[in-house]
């Protein structure tokens, strides 16, 4: 799980696309790439210099990107 952190301008390679939009009541037993905020079809990218287990980039209209940071298990 990731949370949106900040806008960024440099991203790496595309790593996937949102396949399903969920609600807070959705059971998380899907093998699909899911999101509760990004629409289906939204492209996902690696963040330059970071592991995808740490952060990913989410593409928004007009070539804008935001960084989504992984929640750390406490």
C-alpha positions as CSV (number, residue, x, y, z in Angstrom):
1,X,0.0,0.0,0.0
2,X,1.2,3.5,-0.9
3,X,0.2,7.0,0.1
4,X,0.5,10.1,-2.2
5,X,3.5,12.1,-1.1
6,X,4.4,14.9,-3.5
7,X,4.6,16.0,-7.1
8,X,7.7,14.9,-9.0
9,X,9.1,15.6,-12.4
10,X,11.5,12.7,-13.2
11,X,10.3,9.1,-13.4
12,X,11.7,5.8,-14.5
13,X,10.2,3.1,-16.7
14,X,6.5,2.3,-16.7
15,X,5.8,-0.6,-14.3
16,X,2.0,-1.0,-14.7
17,X,-1.4,0.4,-15.0
18,X,-4.3,0.7,-12.6
19,X,-6.7,-2.2,-13.5
20,X,-9.4,-1.7,-10.9
21,X,-10.7,1.2,-8.8
22,X,-11.8,0.1,-5.3
23,X,-13.7,1.6,-2.3
24,X,-12.8,1.3,1.3
25,X,-15.2,-1.6,1.6
26,X,-13.6,-3.7,-1.1
27,X,-12.0,-7.0,-0.2
28,X,-8.3,-7.0,-1.1
29,X,-8.0,-10.4,-2.6
30,X,-7.5,-9.4,-6.2
31,X,-4.4,-10.1,-8.3
32,X,-5.1,-6.9,-10.2
33,X,-3.3,-3.6,-9.7
34,X,-5.8,-1.6,-7.7
35,X,-6.2,2.0,-6.5
36,X,-8.7,3.8,-4.3
37,X,-7.9,7.2,-5.9
38,X,-6.4,6.8,-9.4
39,X,-8.8,5.9,-12.2
40,X,-8.6,2.7,-14.2
41,X,-6.0,3.1,-16.9
42,X,-3.7,5.4,-14.9
43,X,-0.1,4.6,-15.7
44,X,2.4,3.7,-12.9
45,X,6.1,4.3,-13.1
46,X,9.2,3.6,-11.1
47,X,10.8,6.6,-9.3
48,X,14.3,7.4,-10.5
49,X,16.8,6.3,-7.8
50,X,14.2,4.5,-5.6
51,X,13.1,0.9,-5.3
52,X,9.4,0.2,-6.2
53,X,9.1,-1.3,-2.8
54,X,9.8,2.2,-1.4
55,X,7.9,4.4,-3.9
56,X,6.2,4.6,-7.3
57,X,5.1,7.4,-9.5
58,X,1.5,7.9,-10.6
59,X,0.8,9.7,-13.9
60,X,-1.8,12.4,-14.0
61,X,-3.2,14.4,-17.0
62,X,-0.9,16.6,-19.0
63,X,2.3,14.6,-18.1
64,X,2.2,15.4,-14.4
65,X,3.4,12.8,-11.8
66,X,3.1,12.4,-8.1
67,X,5.1,10.1,-5.9
68,X,3.3,7.5,-3.9
69,X,5.4,6.2,-1.0
70,X,5.0,2.7,0.5
71,X,3.6,2.5,4.0
72,X,6.2,1.0,6.3
73,X,5.3,-2.0,8.4
74,X,5.7,-0.9,12.0
